[in-house]
Amino acid sequence: MRKVSFVVVGAGCRGSGYTKYIQSSPDEGEVIAVCEPIDEVRNRFGDTYNIPEELRFHDWKDILDKPKLAEAALICTQDAQHRDPAVALAGMGYHLMLEKPMAPTPEDCKVIYDAVIKNGVMLAVCHVLRYTALNIKLKEIIDSGVIGDIRDIQLIEQVGFWHQAHSYVRGNWRNEKESSSMLLAKSCHDMDILNYFIPSKCKSVSSFGSLSYFTRENQPKGAADRCTDCPRDIESKCPYSALKIYIRDRINSLDEWPVNVLTHEATEEAVMRELENGPYGRCVFACDNDVVDHQVVNLEFEGGATASFTMSAFNFAAGREVFIMGDQGALKCTETGIDHYDFLSGKKSAIPLDTGDGLITSGHGGGDFGLMGNFLNAVRNNDPSYITSGPDVSLESHLIVFAAEKARRDNTVEHL
């Protein structure tokens, strides 16, 4: 097997997460260079993959004046920083694996799409749900025809109360001007997987949702704007307390996500310093967040199939639930596999999934590694068929998201 060479643009949680695949499968790929503005993150990543000092760049633009360094590039910068490196590196002939969302606006998504097509390079957008064992099996069952034609799908994304607080109230995706809408940042995965399951084009969408809870009006009387300053009798009763989320609940895993987003010094003292001074120690009712904390989207597809999607912060465990209803049978996901209900026989059968990589109910469920393996195979064999989240389907699902957001804001039904 030939190793595929690639550069990493953005070595934070997602960039370092995808490249862990190379640690488990070192014969498949090789990290040649890294572009990362934070010195500590860049050097730690460079040390992990034995990248020479001269190939550790502060700015991705630093590689534009150099000969092409590798076959592919992984772009894992913040949402609003996707377009420029994607367009420039496509122009240099790099195949691209691009973290979702493609970009925060439809115009920028189309610019990336056009650059990829013009330069004849492959693009894999990181819609990792397409690469989980569960969703691959669901797609196989749907395409087999055993449940007939899909008439309706219900999909629920349980963001999780603490995950919402971490990423979308205190964190990088809390404010649309700095990132993107909640539906785009968190749930473009879900619009994409619905588009993947239903074999016809979405023709209209409506949506409702708002920021209803994480606002100043809901701050308890007497609470401080920082959890470390909050009176103990108030802080101890708050499920969103930063002291609870980052220390009390994770005292034995301070070196893991999400705590390692705050600091890579895995001590209670270091975490406490960040909570006293940094953004993750703020009261969830006193942040500059403006993204929704719950939302529903209704979709109608050509041929009459419908789908409903619910995203909510207000649940205990992060994950997804899906119920697929055909005219000859139905599919429902469980913790261990898929239940198939056959209408003619009246029988219910369980389809187990013993893959060891997790299911849809446990988040990405092996999709990160599934995507990375497929992308490396596509580049190695010069065969884009390994990529199921290519430019055409990814642009289409992003346009559904933008239409849904317009429908939510304007209280309209949007037609694609």
C-alpha positions in Angstrom: 0.0 0.0 0.0 1.4 3.4 -1.0 1.5 6.1 1.6 -0.5 9.2 0.7 1.3 12.5 1.6 -0.7 15.4 2.9 -0.4 18.7 4.7 -2.6 19.8 7.6 -4.0 23.4 7.6 -5.3 23.9 11.2 -4.1 21.4 13.8 -6.7 22.0 16.5 -9.3 19.5 17.7 -10.6 18.4 14.2 -7.2 18.5 12.4 -5.5 16.4 15.1 -8.6 14.2 15.4 -8.6 13.1 11.7 -4.8 12.6 11.7 -5.0 10.1 14.6 -6.0 7.7 11.8 -2.3 7.8 10.8 -1.2 6.8 14.2 -3.4 3.7 14.0 -2.6 3.0 10.3 0.9 4.4 9.7 1.4 2.6 6.4 -1.5 4.5 4.8 -0.4 8.1 5.0 2.2 10.6 6.0 1.9 14.1 7.3 4.4 16.2 5.5 3.7 19.7 6.9 1.5 21.6 9.2 0.1 25.2 9.1 -1.1 26.4 12.5 -0.9 29.9 14.0 -0.8 28.8 17.7 2.8 28.0 18.5 2.1 25.4 21.2 -0.4 23.6 19.1 1.8 23.7 16.0 4.9 22.4 17.8 3.0 19.7 19.7 1.4 18.4 16.4 4.8 18.7 14.6 6.5 16.6 17.3 3.7 14.0 17.1 4.2 13.4 13.4 8.0 14.1 13.3 7.6 17.1 11.0 10.8 19.0 10.3 11.0 22.6 11.7 11.2 24.0 8.2 7.8 22.5 7.4 6.0 23.8 10.4 4.3 27.0 9.2 2.6 29.7 11.2 0.4 30.8 8.3 -1.0 28.6 5.5 0.0 31.3 3.0 3.6 30.5 3.7 3.4 27.3 1.6 2.1 29.1 -1.5 5.5 30.2 -2.6 6.9 26.7 -2.2 6.7 23.8 -4.7 3.7 21.5 -4.1 4.7 19.6 -0.9 2.2 16.7 -0.9 -0.7 15.1 -2.8 -3.5 16.4 -0.5 -4.4 18.9 2.1 -6.6 18.7 5.2 -8.2 22.0 5.8 -9.5 22.2 9.4 -9.4 26.0 10.1 -12.4 27.9 11.7 -15.5 28.0 9.5 -15.0 31.5 8.1 -11.4 30.6 7.2 -12.1 27.8 4.8 -12.6 29.5 1.4 -9.2 31.1 0.8 -6.9 28.1 1.6 -9.3 25.8 -0.2 -9.3 27.9 -3.4 -5.5 28.5 -3.3 -4.5 24.9 -2.6 -6.9 23.6 -5.2 -5.2 25.9 -7.6 -1.9 24.3 -6.8 -3.3 20.8 -7.5 -3.8 19.6 -3.9 -6.7 17.2 -3.4 -8.8 18.5 -0.5 -10.4 17.1 2.6 -12.4 20.1 4.0 -13.9 20.3 7.5 -17.6 21.0 7.5 -19.2 23.4 6.9 -17.7 24.3 3.5 -18.1 28.0 4.3 -20.5 30.3 6.1 -22.2 31.7 3.0 -23.7 30.1 -0.2 -21.5 32.4 -2.3 -18.3 31.1 -0.6 -19.4 27.5 -0.9 -19.9 28.0 -4.6 -16.5 29.6 -5.0 -14.9 26.5 -3.4 -17.0 24.2 -5.6 -15.9 26.1 -8.7 -12.2 26.0 -7.7 -12.3 22.3 -7.2 -14.1 21.6 -10.5 -11.9 24.1 -12.5 -8.6 22.5 -11.2 -9.8 18.9 -11.5 -8.9 18.0 -7.9 -10.9 15.8 -5.5 -12.9 17.2 -2.6 -14.2 15.4 0.4 -16.2 17.5 2.7 -16.2 16.2 6.3 -19.8 15.0 6.4 -18.6 12.1 8.6 -22.0 10.6 9.2 -21.9 9.2 5.6 -18.9 7.1 6.7 -20.2 5.4 9.8 -20.9 1.7 9.8 -24.5 2.4 10.8 -25.4 4.8 8.1 -23.6 2.8 5.4 -25.8 -0.2 6.5 -29.0 2.0 6.5 -28.2 3.2 3.0 -27.7 -0.4 1.9 -31.0 -1.5 3.3 -32.8 1.5 1.8 -31.3 0.9 -1.6 -32.2 -2.8 -1.5 -35.9 -1.9 -1.6 -37.0 -4.0 1.4 -38.9 -1.1 3.0 -40.2 0.1 -0.3 -40.0 3.8 -1.1 -39.2 6.2 1.8 -42.2 8.2 2.8 -40.9 10.0 5.9 -37.8 10.2 8.1 -37.6 11.6 11.6 -34.1 12.6 12.8 -33.3 14.0 16.2 -29.9 15.5 17.1 -29.4 15.6 20.8 -26.6 18.1 21.2 -26.4 17.6 25.0 -26.8 20.3 27.6 -23.1 20.5 28.5 -21.9 20.3 24.8 -24.2 23.2 24.0 -22.7 25.2 26.8 -19.2 24.4 25.8 -19.3 24.9 22.1 -22.3 27.1 21.3 -22.6 29.3 24.3 -19.1 29.8 25.6 -17.1 28.4 22.7 -16.0 29.1 19.1 -19.4 28.6 17.5 -21.5 30.7 19.9 -21.8 33.8 17.7 -22.8 33.9 14.0 -20.6 36.8 13.1 -17.5 34.8 14.3 -18.6 31.4 12.9 -22.0 30.6 11.4 -25.5 29.6 12.3 -26.1 26.7 14.6 -27.8 24.7 11.9 -24.8 25.1 9.6 -22.1 24.7 12.3 -23.6 21.7 14.1 -26.3 20.2 11.9 -25.2 20.5 8.3 -24.2 16.8 9.0 -27.9 16.1 9.5 -29.2 17.9 6.4 -26.6 16.0 4.5 -27.5 12.5 5.8 -31.2 13.1 5.1 -30.2 14.1 1.5 -28.1 10.9 1.4 -30.9 8.6 2.5 -33.7 10.0 0.3 -33.0 9.4 -3.4 -34.6 12.5 -4.7 -33.9 16.2 -4.5 -35.2 18.4 -1.7 -37.7 21.0 -3.1 -38.9 23.0 -0.1 -38.1 23.6 3.6 -39.5 25.4 6.6 -38.0 25.9 10.0 -38.6 27.2 13.5 -36.2 27.8 16.4 -34.7 30.4 18.6 -32.3 31.3 21.4 -34.7 30.8 24.3 -32.7 29.9 27.4 -29.1 31.0 27.4 -29.9 34.7 27.7 -29.3 37.4 30.4 -33.0 37.3 31.3 -32.6 33.8 32.6 -29.6 34.4 34.8 -30.5 33.5 38.4 -30.8 36.4 40.7 -27.5 37.0 42.6 -25.4 34.9 40.1 -22.1 36.3 39.0 -21.0 36.7 35.3 -18.1 34.2 36.0 -18.7 30.8 37.6 -15.6 31.1 39.8 -17.1 34.3 41.3 -20.6 32.9 41.7 -22.0 32.4 45.2 -21.6 28.7 46.1 -25.3 28.2 46.9 -26.2 29.4 43.3 -23.3 27.8 41.4 -23.7 24.4 43.0 -27.3 24.2 41.7 -26.5 25.1 38.1 -26.1 22.2 35.7 -24.2 24.5 33.3 -21.6 25.6 35.8 -18.1 25.6 34.3 -16.8 24.3 37.6 -19.1 21.3 37.2 -18.5 20.7 33.5 -14.7 21.1 33.4 -13.6 20.0 36.8 -16.1 18.2 39.0 -17.5 16.0 36.2 -14.1 15.4 34.5 -11.5 15.4 37.3 -10.2 12.1 36.0 -10.0 13.2 32.3 -8.5 16.7 32.3 -6.3 15.7 29.4 -9.3 14.9 27.1 -11.9 16.8 25.2 -13.5 19.2 26.1 -11.2 20.2 28.9 -8.1 20.1 26.6 -9.7 22.9 24.6 -9.1 25.2 27.6 -5.5 24.1 28.4 -3.2 21.2 27.6 -1.8 21.3 31.1 -3.9 18.6 32.6 -4.1 19.8 36.2 -7.0 21.2 38.2 -4.9 24.3 38.9 -4.4 25.0 35.2 -8.1 24.4 34.4 -9.1 26.7 37.3 -6.8 29.5 35.9 -8.6 29.3 32.6 -12.0 29.4 34.2 -11.0 32.5 36.2 -9.7 34.3 33.1 -10.8 32.7 29.9 -14.1 32.5 27.9 -15.0 29.0 29.2 -15.4 30.3 32.7 -18.3 32.7 31.8 -21.8 32.3 33.1 -23.9 30.8 30.3 -26.4 33.6 30.8 -23.8 36.3 30.4 -22.0 35.4 27.1 -22.0 37.0 23.7 -23.8 34.0 22.1 -26.6 34.5 19.6 -27.1 31.0 18.0 -30.3 29.1 18.6 -30.5 26.5 21.3 -33.3 24.5 19.7 -34.6 24.2 16.1 -36.9 22.1 13.9 -36.6 21.8 10.1 -39.3 20.3 7.8 -38.3 19.1 4.4 -40.3 18.0 1.3 -38.6 16.1 -1.5 -39.5 15.5 -5.1 -41.8 12.5 -5.3 -43.5 13.4 -2.0 -41.2 12.1 0.7 -40.9 14.3 3.8 -38.5 14.5 6.6 -38.4 16.3 10.0 -35.3 17.2 11.9 -35.0 18.4 15.5 -31.9 19.8 17.0 -31.9 20.6 20.8 -29.5 21.5 23.5 -31.8 20.2 26.2 -31.0 16.5 26.5 -28.6 14.5 28.7 -26.5 12.6 26.2 -25.1 13.8 22.9 -26.1 11.7 19.9 -28.7 11.1 17.2 -31.9 9.1 16.8 -33.4 8.2 13.4 -36.6 6.5 12.3 -37.0 5.7 8.6 -40.5 4.9 7.3 -41.1 3.3 4.0 -44.4 2.0 2.4 -43.4 -1.6 2.8 -41.5 -1.4 6.1 -39.6 0.7 8.6 -36.2 1.0 10.2 -35.4 2.2 13.7 -31.9 2.6 15.1 -31.1 1.1 18.5 -28.0 1.1 20.7 -26.8 -2.2 19.2 -28.1 -2.1 15.6 -31.1 -1.6 13.4 -34.7 -2.9 13.9 -36.5 -3.8 10.6 -40.3 -3.9 10.7 -41.8 -5.7 7.7 -45.4 -4.8 7.0 -46.4 -7.8 4.9 -45.2 -10.5 7.3 -45.7 -8.5 10.5 -42.2 -9.6 11.6 -39.6 -7.5 13.4 -36.0 -8.5 12.9 -32.8 -7.1 14.5 -29.8 -6.3 12.3 -26.8 -6.2 14.6 -23.8 -4.0 14.0 -20.8 -5.3 15.9 -18.1 -3.1 14.4 -16.4 -1.7 17.4 -16.5 1.9 16.1 -19.7 3.1 17.8 -23.1 3.9 16.4 -25.0 7.1 15.4 -26.2 7.3 19.1 -22.6 7.9 20.2 -21.8 10.9 18.0 -19.6 10.6 15.0 -19.6 6.8 15.5 -16.4 5.9 13.6 -17.1 8.4 10.8 -13.9 10.4 11.4 -11.7 7.3 10.6 -14.1 6.1 7.9 -13.8 9.4 6.1 -10.0 9.5 6.5 -9.6 6.0 5.2 -11.8 6.6 2.2 -10.1 9.9 1.4 -6.7 8.3 1.4 -7.9 5.5 -0.8 -9.4 8.0 -3.2 -6.1 9.9 -3.5 -4.0 6.7 -3.6 -6.1 5.2 -6.4 -7.0 8.4 -8.1 -10.6 7.3 -7.7 -13.2 9.7 -6.4 -15.8 7.0 -6.0 -14.4 6.3 -2.5 -15.7 9.8 -1.5 -19.5 9.9 -0.9 -19.3 13.5 0.3 -18.0 15.1 -2.8 -18.5 18.6 -4.2 -21.9 18.1 -5.9 -23.8 16.5 -3.0 -22.1 18.7 -0.4 -23.0 21.9 -2.2 -26.5 20.7 -2.5 -26.9 19.9 1.2 -25.3 23.2 2.2 -27.9 25.0 0.0 -30.6 23.2 1.9 -29.2 24.5 5.2 -29.1 28.1 3.9 -32.7 27.8 2.7 -33.8 26.4 6.1 -32.1 29.3 7.9 -33.8 31.8 5.6 -37.1 30.1 6.3 -36.6 30.3 10.1 -35.6 34.0 10.0 -38.3 35.1 7.6 -41.1 32.8 8.7 -41.5 31.4 5.2 -41.4 28.2 3.2 -38.4 28.3 1.0 -38.3 26.5 -2.4 -35.0 25.2 -3.8 
